C-alpha cells in the first residue's frame, strides 16, 4: 500500500502557472507563500471534518439539536477515537451541519450527509489522535470508497464556504489532482503527527517534495476560485 500511495503522489502535476516557481526550491517557495498560504491551507485541510470544513457563524448553536450525533453517535464516541477533539469543536461541527441543512435544503442535505458519513466514519476508523488519516495505511478497498466520497463532497464544501465550485473552475484532470493533493497533504500531517499545517522543516525529508507539490496545487485552486 505504501508503494501504491507513492505512485499516486508521483501523479500530481504542478499546474503550468506554478511550475517555474516550484523549481526554485522548497526554501524559496516557503518564503514566497508565507502567512497567506498557512491560512489558506488551514482552511483547505479542513476536509478532516472536525477541524473546520465549513465556514459558519458560531452564535446560538447551543440551542441546536445535535445533528453531529447522527454521524458520530455521541461526543464520547468520537473522543475514544480522536483524543484531541474537544466539546467546543464537536458543538461547532454540529452548528456547521445545522447551517448545511438550511443552506442545501432537505434533498441535497441528505445526499451531503450520506457522503459525509463515509468520511467521518473513515476518521474514526483510520484517523490519528488529531483526526488525520495516513492514506498510505488504508486498505485499498476502503481507500477507493473514501476517495470517491472526497470527489463527491468537495463541491458541497465549496458551496457552503460560499466559493465557486472547484469542480466547475478546474478541468477534470486538475480536479483529480486537487483531490489527490488534499489526500497527500493530510497524509503528511498524519505522518508528521501534527494537528495544523506544519512548517516545512517538520516534514520528513522524503515527503517534502510531495508536500510542497500538494500545497502548490491547493494554492492554484484557491487562485482559480478567486479569479473566476
Helices and strands as residue ranges (DSSP letters): H 2-10, H 16-23, H 26-44, G 45-48, G 61-63, H 68-72, H 75-81, H 87-126, G 135-137, H 140-160, H 166-169, H 172-192, G 200-202, G 205-207, H 208-227
